[in-house]
Amino acid sequence: MGDTEEAKPETFDEDNEGPKETGGPSLLVYYNAISRLVMAGLLICAGAYTNPTLFSKTPPGDFTYCAVFFIAGTSIFVTVTSIDLMGTKGNGFIAAINSSLYVIAACSLLFGSIFFYPGVNTTAHPIGQYAYIVGTLVVCFAVLWDIARLLLAGNAVPLPFIVALFSALVGAMNFNYGANFLMPEYISNGALVDPVGKGANFFVTGGVCFAIHALAVIKAYLL
């Protein structure tokens, strides 16, 4: 999850069509890359605790642990996308706008995660689910824009960057499906069998995709 374009000045120069020689990754690059792996682990745990067969057996028997893991994971997402946005300095206005979409999406997901916590949403509307649907759609748009910009640049793109982008896209799509399955109309009318469990499966799958994204970023910048 997140843009790989912003940190590209550390290792890849689009204008010169190839890798840059650098003195090695900074501590911030290490933090940014490894934090994505931690984020993915937290989101996988969140997805697992979305499943009623698990959270019903864990006191207090509600979405508490699920929400805590989602809040922790999306908080890291806000952090890494903010670092990515700072990394676009000198890359032009379009790169900054593209990167800012990830920050907006991350904030939307964090907002939604807070509303997943039991007792926070006192309205009759599924605010958390709406925030997740909007946030994941923004991620998908930002990733597709990243891919389009790379294709239009006409430069050879290292495989880890390709894997990072497409795994983030698939992960966001799975999270979008997961949030949709948690909508009240699916849960209350019995039209689907175990919609929350199906949503949990999409969240776990999305978390695995984000783990692949994180490993690709680590490969690109640290190995």
Phi and psi restraints in degrees (value plus and minus 20) as a CYANA .aco file:
   2 GLY   PHI      90.3   130.3
   2 GLY   PSI     146.5   186.5
   3 ASP   PHI    -107.5   -67.5
   3 ASP   PSI     112.8   152.8
   4 THR   PHI    -116.2   -76.2
   4 THR   PSI     -28.5    11.5
   5 GLU   PHI     -88.6   -48.6
   5 GLU   PSI     -57.4   -17.4
   6 GLU   PHI     -85.2   -45.2
   6 GLU   PSI     -60.1   -20.1
   7 ALA   PHI    -101.2   -61.2
   7 ALA   PSI     -21.0    19.0
   8 LYS   PHI     -76.4   -36.4
   8 LYS   PSI     -49.5    -9.5
   9 PRO   PHI     -78.4   -38.4
   9 PRO   PSI     -39.5     0.5
  10 GLU   PHI     -87.1   -47.1
  10 GLU   PSI     -54.2   -14.2
  11 THR   PHI    -156.7  -116.7
  11 THR   PSI     -31.9     8.1
  12 PHE   PHI    -162.5  -122.5
  12 PHE   PSI     112.1   152.1
  13 ASP   PHI    -137.4   -97.4
  13 ASP   PSI      86.9   126.9
  14 GLU   PHI     -83.7   -43.7
  14 GLU   PSI     -60.6   -20.6
  15 ASP   PHI     -85.2   -45.2
  15 ASP   PSI     -55.3   -15.3
  16 ASN   PHI    -116.4   -76.4
  16 ASN   PSI     -16.6    23.4
  17 GLU   PHI      37.4    77.4
  17 GLU   PSI      29.0    69.0
  18 GLY   PHI     153.6   193.6
  18 GLY   PSI     158.2   198.2
  19 PRO   PHI     -88.7   -48.7
  19 PRO   PSI     128.0   168.0
  20 LYS   PHI    -113.9   -73.9
  20 LYS   PSI     131.2   171.2
  21 GLU   PHI    -105.4   -65.4
  21 GLU   PSI     104.1   144.1
  22 THR   PHI    -149.5  -109.5
  22 THR   PSI     150.6   190.6
  23 GLY   PHI    -107.0   -67.0
  23 GLY   PSI      -4.9    35.1
  24 GLY   PHI      83.5   123.5
  24 GLY   PSI     138.0   178.0
  25 PRO   PHI     -87.1   -47.1
  25 PRO   PSI     126.0   166.0
  26 SER   PHI    -100.9   -60.9
  26 SER   PSI     150.5   190.5
  27 LEU   PHI     -81.8   -41.8
  27 LEU   PSI     -53.7   -13.7
  28 LEU   PHI     -85.3   -45.3
  28 LEU   PSI     -57.6   -17.6
  29 VAL   PHI     -86.4   -46.4
  29 VAL   PSI     -61.8   -21.8
  30 TYR   PHI     -78.4   -38.4
  30 TYR   PSI     -68.7   -28.7
  31 TYR   PHI     -80.3   -40.3
  31 TYR   PSI     -64.9   -24.9
  32 ASN   PHI     -83.4   -43.4
  32 ASN   PSI     -64.7   -24.7
  33 ALA   PHI     -90.1   -50.1
  33 ALA   PSI     -67.1   -27.1
  34 ILE   PHI     -90.3   -50.3
  34 ILE   PSI     -53.0   -13.0
  35 SER   PHI     -80.6   -40.6
  35 SER   PSI     -51.8   -11.8
  36 ARG   PHI     -83.7   -43.7
  36 ARG   PSI     -56.0   -16.0
  37 LEU   PHI     -89.2   -49.2
  37 LEU   PSI     -60.9   -20.9
  38 VAL   PHI     -82.2   -42.2
  38 VAL   PSI     -63.2   -23.2
  39 MET   PHI     -77.4   -37.4
  39 MET   PSI     -65.6   -25.6
  40 ALA   PHI     -82.0   -42.0
  40 ALA   PSI     -61.6   -21.6
  41 GLY   PHI     -81.4   -41.4
  41 GLY   PSI     -62.1   -22.1
  42 LEU   PHI     -84.7   -44.7
  42 LEU   PSI     -59.6   -19.6
  43 LEU   PHI     -90.4   -50.4
  43 LEU   PSI     -53.1   -13.1
  44 ILE   PHI     -84.3   -44.3
  44 ILE   PSI     -64.4   -24.4
  45 CYS   PHI     -81.1   -41.1
  45 CYS   PSI     -61.4   -21.4
  46 ALA   PHI     -80.5   -40.5
  46 ALA   PSI     -64.5   -24.5
  47 GLY   PHI     -82.5   -42.5
  47 GLY   PSI     -60.7   -20.7
  48 ALA   PHI     -82.9   -42.9
  48 ALA   PSI     -61.2   -21.2
  49 TYR   PHI     -98.0   -58.0
  49 TYR   PSI     -24.5    15.5
  50 THR   PHI     -94.5   -54.5
  50 THR   PSI     -44.4    -4.4
  51 ASN   PHI     -92.4   -52.4
  51 ASN   PSI     103.6   143.6
  52 PRO   PHI     -77.2   -37.2
  52 PRO   PSI     -50.5   -10.5
  53 THR   PHI     -86.0   -46.0
  53 THR   PSI     -41.3    -1.3
  54 LEU   PHI    -117.2   -77.2
  54 LEU   PSI     -72.4   -32.4
  55 PHE   PHI     -89.8   -49.8
  55 PHE   PSI     -44.3    -4.3
  56 SER   PHI     -89.9   -49.9
  56 SER   PSI     -41.2    -1.2
  57 LYS   PHI    -114.9   -74.9
  57 LYS   PSI     -22.5    17.5
  58 THR   PHI    -135.1   -95.1
  58 THR   PSI      96.4   136.4
  59 PRO   PHI     -75.8   -35.8
  59 PRO   PSI     118.4   158.4
  60 PRO   PHI    -108.4   -68.4
  60 PRO   PSI      -3.4    36.6
  61 GLY   PHI      55.5    95.5
  61 GLY   PSI       8.4    48.4
  62 ASP   PHI    -159.1  -119.1
  62 ASP   PSI    -177.6  -137.6
  63 PHE   PHI    -102.8   -62.8
  63 PHE   PSI      -7.3    32.7
  64 THR   PHI     -77.5   -37.5
  64 THR   PSI     -75.2   -35.2
  65 TYR   PHI     -85.8   -45.8
  65 TYR   PSI     -59.3   -19.3
  66 CYS   PHI     -75.6   -35.6
  66 CYS   PSI     -69.6   -29.6
  67 ALA   PHI     -84.5   -44.5
  67 ALA   PSI     -61.0   -21.0
  68 VAL   PHI     -81.5   -41.5
  68 VAL   PSI     -64.8   -24.8
  69 PHE   PHI     -85.4   -45.4
  69 PHE   PSI     -60.4   -20.4
  70 PHE   PHI     -83.4   -43.4
  70 PHE   PSI     -63.1   -23.1
  71 ILE   PHI     -82.6   -42.6
  71 ILE   PSI     -64.4   -24.4
  72 ALA   PHI     -83.8   -43.8
  72 ALA   PSI     -64.9   -24.9
  73 GLY   PHI     -85.8   -45.8
  73 GLY   PSI     -64.8   -24.8
  74 THR   PHI     -93.2   -53.2
  74 THR   PSI     -45.6    -5.6
  75 SER   PHI     -82.9   -42.9
  75 SER   PSI     -61.5   -21.5
  76 ILE   PHI     -85.0   -45.0
  76 ILE   PSI     -57.5   -17.5
  77 PHE   PHI     -79.6   -39.6
  77 PHE   PSI     -62.8   -22.8
  78 VAL   PHI     -80.4   -40.4
  78 VAL   PSI     -61.8   -21.8
  79 THR   PHI     -84.5   -44.5
  79 THR   PSI     -70.0   -30.0
  80 VAL   PHI     -89.1   -49.1
  80 VAL   PSI     -55.3   -15.3
  81 THR   PHI     -91.0   -51.0
  81 THR   PSI     -51.2   -11.2
  82 SER   PHI     -87.0   -47.0
  82 SER   PSI     -60.1   -20.1
  83 ILE   PHI     -82.8   -42.8
  83 ILE   PSI     -62.6   -22.6
  84 ASP   PHI     -79.5   -39.5
  84 ASP   PSI     -60.9   -20.9
  85 LEU   PHI     -83.4   -43.4
  85 LEU   PSI     -61.3   -21.3
  86 MET   PHI     -82.5   -42.5
  86 MET   PSI     -50.7   -10.7
  87 GLY   PHI     -92.9   -52.9
  87 GLY   PSI     -29.7    10.3
  88 THR   PHI    -103.0   -63.0
  88 THR   PSI     -23.3    16.7
  89 LYS   PHI     -76.2   -36.2
  89 LYS   PSI     105.4   145.4
  90 GLY   PHI      71.3   111.3
  90 GLY   PSI     -25.7    14.3
  91 ASN   PHI    -115.3   -75.3
  91 ASN   PSI     -22.7    17.3
  92 GLY   PHI      83.7   123.7
  92 GLY   PSI     145.3   185.3
  93 PHE   PHI     -86.8   -46.8
  93 PHE   PSI     -61.0   -21.0
  94 ILE   PHI     -83.5   -43.5
  94 ILE   PSI     -63.4   -23.4
  95 ALA   PHI     -81.3   -41.3
  95 ALA   PSI     -59.1   -19.1
  96 ALA   PHI     -86.5   -46.5
  96 ALA   PSI     -61.6   -21.6
  97 ILE   PHI     -85.5   -45.5
  97 ILE   PSI     -64.0   -24.0
  98 ASN   PHI     -78.1   -38.1
  98 ASN   PSI     -65.4   -25.4
  99 SER   PHI     -88.5   -48.5
  99 SER   PSI     -55.2   -15.2
 100 SER   PHI     -84.5   -44.5
 100 SER   PSI     -46.4    -6.4
 101 LEU   PHI     -82.0   -42.0
 101 LEU   PSI     -56.1   -16.1
 102 TYR   PHI     -85.8   -45.8
 102 TYR   PSI     -57.3   -17.3
 103 VAL   PHI     -85.3   -45.3
 103 VAL   PSI     -63.7   -23.7
 104 ILE   PHI     -80.4   -40.4
 104 ILE   PSI     -64.7   -24.7
 105 ALA   PHI     -82.7   -42.7
 105 ALA   PSI     -63.3   -23.3
 106 ALA   PHI     -82.2   -42.2
 106 ALA   PSI     -61.6   -21.6
 107 CYS   PHI     -84.5   -44.5
 107 CYS   PSI     -58.0   -18.0
 108 SER   PHI     -84.1   -44.1
 108 SER   PSI     -61.7   -21.7
 109 LEU   PHI     -87.9   -47.9
 109 LEU   PSI     -59.2   -19.2
 110 LEU   PHI     -84.0   -44.0
 110 LEU   PSI     -63.3   -23.3
 111 PHE   PHI     -78.3   -38.3
 111 PHE   PSI     -66.0   -26.0
 112 GLY   PHI     -84.0   -44.0
 112 GLY   PSI     -57.9   -17.9
 113 SER   PHI     -83.1   -43.1
 113 SER   PSI     -59.9   -19.9
 114 ILE   PHI     -81.5   -41.5
 114 ILE   PSI     -58.4   -18.4
 115 PHE   PHI     -96.3   -56.3
 115 PHE   PSI     -30.6     9.4
 116 PHE   PHI     -95.7   -55.7
 116 PHE   PSI     -42.0    -2.0
 117 TYR   PHI     -87.1   -47.1
 117 TYR   PSI     110.6   150.6
 118 PRO   PHI     -74.5   -34.5
 118 PRO   PSI     111.1   151.1
 119 GLY   PHI      73.1   113.1
 119 GLY   PSI     -33.6     6.4
 120 VAL   PHI     -95.4   -55.4
 120 VAL   PSI     -67.7   -27.7
 121 ASN   PHI    -103.8   -63.8
 121 ASN   PSI      82.8   122.8
 122 THR   PHI    -118.2   -78.2
 122 THR   PSI     -12.5    27.5
 123 THR   PHI    -114.7   -74.7
 123 THR   PSI     155.2   195.2
 124 ALA   PHI    -111.4   -71.4
 124 ALA   PSI     -13.5    26.5
 125 HIS   PHI    -128.1   -88.1
 125 HIS   PSI     122.8   162.8
 126 PRO   PHI     -98.9   -58.9
 126 PRO   PSI      51.1    91.1
 127 ILE   PHI     -81.0   -41.0
 127 ILE   PSI     -61.7   -21.7
 128 GLY   PHI     -80.0   -40.0
 128 GLY   PSI     -65.4   -25.4
 129 GLN   PHI     -83.7   -43.7
 129 GLN   PSI     -62.7   -22.7
 130 TYR   PHI     -80.6   -40.6
 130 TYR   PSI     -63.3   -23.3
 131 ALA   PHI     -83.0   -43.0
 131 ALA   PSI     -57.3   -17.3
 132 TYR   PHI     -89.2   -49.2
 132 TYR   PSI     -61.4   -21.4
 133 ILE   PHI     -82.7   -42.7
 133 ILE   PSI     -65.3   -25.3
 134 VAL   PHI     -84.4   -44.4
 134 VAL   PSI     -67.3   -27.3
 135 GLY   PHI     -81.0   -41.0
 135 GLY   PSI     -63.1   -23.1
 136 THR   PHI     -90.1   -50.1
 136 THR   PSI     -53.8   -13.8
 137 LEU   PHI     -85.8   -45.8
 137 LEU   PSI     -57.7   -17.7
 138 VAL   PHI     -85.6   -45.6
 138 VAL   PSI     -60.8   -20.8
 139 VAL   PHI     -79.5   -39.5
 139 VAL   PSI     -66.9   -26.9
 140 CYS   PHI     -78.3   -38.3
 140 CYS   PSI     -65.0   -25.0
 141 PHE   PHI     -82.7   -42.7
 141 PHE   PSI     -62.9   -22.9
 142 ALA   PHI     -84.8   -44.8
 142 ALA   PSI     -60.7   -20.7
 143 VAL   PHI     -85.5   -45.5
 143 VAL   PSI     -65.0   -25.0
 144 LEU   PHI     -82.3   -42.3
 144 LEU   PSI     -56.0   -16.0
 145 TRP   PHI     -86.3   -46.3
 145 TRP   PSI     -61.6   -21.6
 146 ASP   PHI     -77.1   -37.1
 146 ASP   PSI     -67.4   -27.4
 147 ILE   PHI     -82.7   -42.7
 147 ILE   PSI     -63.5   -23.5
 148 ALA   PHI     -81.9   -41.9
 148 ALA   PSI     -61.5   -21.5
 149 ARG   PHI     -84.2   -44.2
 149 ARG   PSI     -59.6   -19.6
 150 LEU   PHI     -86.5   -46.5
 150 LEU   PSI     -60.7   -20.7
 151 LEU   PHI     -86.2   -46.2
 151 LEU   PSI     -61.5   -21.5
 152 LEU   PHI     -88.2   -48.2
 152 LEU   PSI     -49.1    -9.1
 153 ALA   PHI     -87.2   -47.2
 153 ALA   PSI     -47.3    -7.3
 154 GLY   PHI      53.8    93.8
 154 GLY   PSI      -6.0    34.0
 155 ASN   PHI    -113.5   -73.5
 155 ASN   PSI     135.8   175.8
 156 ALA   PHI     -90.2   -50.2
 156 ALA   PSI     106.7   146.7
 157 VAL   PHI    -126.4   -86.4
 157 VAL   PSI     106.3   146.3
 158 PRO   PHI     -78.0   -38.0
 158 PRO   PSI     125.1   165.1
 159 LEU   PHI     -74.3   -34.3
 159 LEU   PSI     -62.5   -22.5
 160 PRO   PHI     -77.7   -37.7
 160 PRO   PSI     -54.8   -14.8
 161 PHE   PHI     -86.0   -46.0
 161 PHE   PSI     -59.6   -19.6
 162 ILE   PHI     -84.3   -44.3
 162 ILE   PSI     -66.0   -26.0
 163 VAL   PHI     -82.1   -42.1
 163 VAL   PSI     -62.3   -22.3
 164 ALA   PHI     -81.0   -41.0
 164 ALA   PSI     -64.0   -24.0
 165 LEU   PHI     -88.1   -48.1
 165 LEU   PSI     -68.1   -28.1
 166 PHE   PHI     -91.0   -51.0
 166 PHE   PSI     -54.1   -14.1
 167 SER   PHI     -88.5   -48.5
 167 SER   PSI     -55.2   -15.2
 168 ALA   PHI     -85.1   -45.1
 168 ALA   PSI     -60.4   -20.4
 169 LEU   PHI     -83.0   -43.0
 169 LEU   PSI     -67.6   -27.6
 170 VAL   PHI     -86.9   -46.9
 170 VAL   PSI     -57.3   -17.3
 171 GLY   PHI     -82.9   -42.9
 171 GLY   PSI     -63.8   -23.8
 172 ALA   PHI     -84.4   -44.4
 172 ALA   PSI     -58.7   -18.7
 173 MET   PHI     -82.6   -42.6
 173 MET   PSI     -61.5   -21.5
 174 ASN   PHI     -85.4   -45.4
 174 ASN   PSI     -60.0   -20.0
 175 PHE   PHI     -85.3   -45.3
 175 PHE   PSI     -54.9   -14.9
 176 ASN   PHI     -83.6   -43.6
 176 ASN   PSI     -65.7   -25.7
 177 TYR   PHI     -82.4   -42.4
 177 TYR   PSI     -61.7   -21.7
 178 GLY   PHI     -79.3   -39.3
 178 GLY   PSI     -64.1   -24.1
 179 ALA   PHI     -85.9   -45.9
 179 ALA   PSI     -56.8   -16.8
 180 ASN   PHI     -84.5   -44.5
 180 ASN   PSI     -56.8   -16.8
 181 PHE   PHI     -91.0   -51.0
 181 PHE   PSI     -35.1     4.9
 182 LEU   PHI    -111.0   -71.0
 182 LEU   PSI     -18.1    21.9
 183 MET   PHI     -86.2   -46.2
 183 MET   PSI     122.0   162.0
 184 PRO   PHI     -76.3   -36.3
 184 PRO   PSI     -54.1   -14.1
 185 GLU   PHI     -84.4   -44.4
 185 GLU   PSI     -48.8    -8.8
 186 TYR   PHI     -99.3   -59.3
 186 TYR   PSI     -55.1   -15.1
 187 ILE   PHI     -97.2   -57.2
 187 ILE   PSI     -59.8   -19.8
 188 SER   PHI    -106.7   -66.7
 188 SER   PSI     -49.2    -9.2
 189 ASN   PHI    -113.0   -73.0
 189 ASN   PSI     -23.3    16.7
 190 GLY   PHI      50.1    90.1
 190 GLY   PSI      -4.7    35.3
 191 ALA   PHI     -88.8   -48.8
 191 ALA   PSI     -47.5    -7.5
 192 LEU   PHI    -139.5   -99.5
 192 LEU   PSI     127.2   167.2
 193 VAL   PHI    -104.1   -64.1
 193 VAL   PSI     102.0   142.0
 194 ASP   PHI      30.7    70.7
 194 ASP   PSI      39.6    79.6
 195 PRO   PHI     -82.7   -42.7
 195 PRO   PSI     -54.3   -14.3
 196 VAL   PHI     -87.2   -47.2
 196 VAL   PSI     -59.8   -19.8
 197 GLY   PHI     -83.2   -43.2
 197 GLY   PSI     -58.9   -18.9
 198 LYS   PHI     -85.8   -45.8
 198 LYS   PSI     -61.3   -21.3
 199 GLY   PHI     -80.0   -40.0
 199 GLY   PSI     -61.0   -21.0
 200 ALA   PHI     -80.4   -40.4
 200 ALA   PSI     -60.6   -20.6
 201 ASN   PHI     -82.3   -42.3
 201 ASN   PSI     -60.1   -20.1
 202 PHE   PHI     -86.2   -46.2
 202 PHE   PSI     -59.0   -19.0
 203 PHE   PHI     -84.1   -44.1
 203 PHE   PSI     -63.7   -23.7
 204 VAL   PHI     -83.4   -43.4
 204 VAL   PSI     -64.2   -24.2
 205 THR   PHI     -81.2   -41.2
 205 THR   PSI     -62.1   -22.1
 206 GLY   PHI     -81.5   -41.5
 206 GLY   PSI     -61.4   -21.4
 207 GLY   PHI     -81.4   -41.4
 207 GLY   PSI     -59.2   -19.2
 208 VAL   PHI     -83.5   -43.5
 208 VAL   PSI     -60.9   -20.9
 209 CYS   PHI     -81.2   -41.2
 209 CYS   PSI     -60.0   -20.0
 210 PHE   PHI     -88.9   -48.9
 210 PHE   PSI     -49.8    -9.8
 211 ALA   PHI     -86.5   -46.5
 211 ALA   PSI     -61.1   -21.1
 212 ILE   PHI     -82.5   -42.5
 212 ILE   PSI     -62.4   -22.4
 213 HIS   PHI     -76.3   -36.3
 213 HIS   PSI     -66.5   -26.5
 214 ALA   PHI     -83.1   -43.1
 214 ALA   PSI     -63.0   -23.0
 215 LEU   PHI     -84.5   -44.5
 215 LEU   PSI     -56.8   -16.8
 216 ALA   PHI     -85.7   -45.7
 216 ALA   PSI     -59.9   -19.9
 217 VAL   PHI     -85.3   -45.3
 217 VAL   PSI     -62.4   -22.4
 218 ILE   PHI     -80.5   -40.5
 218 ILE   PSI     -63.5   -23.5
 219 LYS   PHI     -81.5   -41.5
 219 LYS   PSI     -60.7   -20.7
 220 ALA   PHI     -87.5   -47.5
 220 ALA   PSI     -58.1   -18.1
 221 TYR   PHI    -129.3   -89.3
 221 TYR   PSI     -44.4    -4.4
 222 LEU   PHI    -135.0   -95.0
 222 LEU   PSI     -38.5     1.5
